[in-house]
């Protein structure tokens, strides 16, 4: 199976589990007298933005998922653990909608800002890790 498709599957499973939990939580009456959260279908698509950041970062640092060095399980670490980790962060993109009043902020704007910030933070911290991995594996070869 292609590494990109495997990465997407490993991303989608935790992202959809976390997002589904937040969607169900938002359908219930919120504490402190808040009303139920009305979800827009486009908000759900924003949870996949960190995966595109992950793929873009691997393309910039390594040249793609297929070119990640297979030294001491690094390819498996990046493919499996980083895809699952970014999926959990991607699912959490919908969380701010539970706490922000949509009367003052448009629904898509809150989720869009959240998706951008989470993706930016994910790419920032993973960039340091990927550069360190690329440097260490280039010294070994």
C-alpha positions as CSV (number, residue, x, y, z in Angstrom):
1,X,0.0,0.0,0.0
2,X,1.2,3.5,-0.8
3,X,2.8,5.3,2.2
4,X,0.7,8.4,1.6
5,X,-2.5,6.4,1.7
6,X,-1.3,4.6,4.8
7,X,-0.5,7.9,6.4
8,X,-3.9,9.3,5.6
9,X,-5.6,6.2,7.1
10,X,-3.5,6.4,10.3
11,X,-4.3,10.1,10.4
12,X,-8.1,9.8,9.8
13,X,-8.8,7.2,12.4
14,X,-7.8,9.2,15.5
15,X,-8.9,12.5,13.9
16,X,-12.4,11.2,13.3
17,X,-12.7,9.6,16.7
18,X,-11.7,12.8,18.5
19,X,-13.8,15.0,16.2
20,X,-16.8,12.7,16.6
21,X,-16.5,12.9,20.4
22,X,-16.4,16.7,20.2
23,X,-19.3,16.8,17.8
24,X,-21.5,14.6,20.1
25,X,-20.4,16.7,23.1
26,X,-21.4,19.9,21.3
27,X,-24.9,18.5,20.5
28,X,-25.7,18.2,24.2
29,X,-26.7,21.3,26.2
30,X,-23.5,22.9,27.3
31,X,-22.8,23.8,30.9
32,X,-23.3,27.4,32.2
33,X,-26.6,27.7,30.2
34,X,-25.0,27.7,26.7
35,X,-27.1,26.4,23.9
36,X,-26.2,23.5,21.7
37,X,-23.5,24.0,19.1
38,X,-24.7,24.1,15.4
39,X,-22.1,22.5,13.3
40,X,-21.4,23.5,9.7
41,X,-20.3,20.7,7.3
42,X,-17.3,22.6,6.1
43,X,-15.9,22.7,9.7
44,X,-15.5,19.0,9.7
45,X,-13.2,19.2,6.6
46,X,-10.8,21.5,8.5
47,X,-9.6,18.6,10.7
48,X,-7.6,17.3,7.7
49,X,-5.4,20.5,7.5
50,X,-2.6,19.2,9.8
51,X,-2.2,16.1,7.6
52,X,-1.4,18.4,4.7
53,X,1.1,20.2,6.9
54,X,2.6,16.9,7.8
55,X,2.9,15.7,4.2
56,X,4.3,19.1,3.2
57,X,6.9,19.0,5.9
58,X,8.1,15.6,5.0
59,X,8.4,16.7,1.4
60,X,10.4,19.8,2.4
61,X,12.7,18.0,4.8
62,X,13.0,14.5,3.3
63,X,11.7,14.8,-0.2
64,X,8.5,12.9,0.6
65,X,7.4,9.9,2.7
66,X,9.1,7.5,0.4
67,X,12.5,9.1,0.8
68,X,12.5,9.0,4.6
69,X,15.6,7.0,5.7
70,X,14.8,3.5,7.0
71,X,17.6,3.6,9.6
72,X,16.7,2.1,13.0
73,X,12.9,2.3,12.4
74,X,12.8,6.0,11.6
75,X,10.5,5.5,8.7
76,X,8.0,3.6,10.8
77,X,8.3,6.2,13.6
78,X,7.5,9.0,11.2
79,X,4.8,7.2,9.3
80,X,2.9,5.6,12.2
81,X,3.5,7.7,15.3
82,X,3.6,11.1,13.6
83,X,0.4,10.4,11.6
84,X,-1.5,9.3,14.7
85,X,-0.2,12.3,16.7
86,X,-1.2,14.7,14.0
87,X,-4.6,13.0,13.8
88,X,-5.3,13.6,17.4
89,X,-4.3,17.2,17.1
90,X,-6.4,17.5,13.9
91,X,-9.5,16.2,15.8
92,X,-9.0,18.8,18.5
93,X,-9.5,21.6,15.9
94,X,-13.2,21.6,16.6
95,X,-12.8,22.0,20.4
96,X,-12.8,25.9,20.5
97,X,-16.3,25.9,19.0
98,X,-17.6,24.5,22.3
99,X,-16.3,27.6,24.2
100,X,-16.7,30.5,21.8
101,X,-20.0,32.3,21.5
102,X,-21.0,32.2,17.8
103,X,-23.1,35.3,18.2
104,X,-19.9,37.4,18.2
105,X,-17.8,35.2,15.9
106,X,-18.9,33.4,12.7
107,X,-18.8,29.6,13.0
108,X,-16.3,29.0,10.1
109,X,-14.0,31.7,11.2
110,X,-13.5,30.2,14.7
111,X,-12.8,26.8,13.2
112,X,-10.6,28.2,10.5
113,X,-8.5,30.1,13.0
114,X,-8.3,27.0,15.1
115,X,-7.2,24.9,12.2
116,X,-4.6,27.3,11.1
117,X,-3.1,27.7,14.6
118,X,-3.1,23.9,15.3
119,X,-1.5,23.2,11.9
120,X,1.1,25.9,12.4
121,X,2.0,24.7,15.8
122,X,2.2,21.1,14.6
123,X,4.5,22.0,11.7
124,X,6.7,24.2,13.9
125,X,7.4,21.6,16.5
126,X,7.7,18.7,14.0
127,X,10.0,20.7,11.8
128,X,12.6,20.7,14.6
129,X,12.2,17.0,15.1
130,X,12.4,16.2,11.4
131,X,15.5,18.4,10.9
132,X,17.2,16.6,13.8
133,X,16.3,13.2,12.3
134,X,17.6,14.2,8.9
135,X,20.8,15.5,10.4
136,X,21.4,12.4,12.5
137,X,20.7,10.0,9.7
138,X,22.9,11.9,7.2
139,X,25.8,11.5,9.7
140,X,25.3,7.7,9.8
141,X,25.3,7.2,6.1
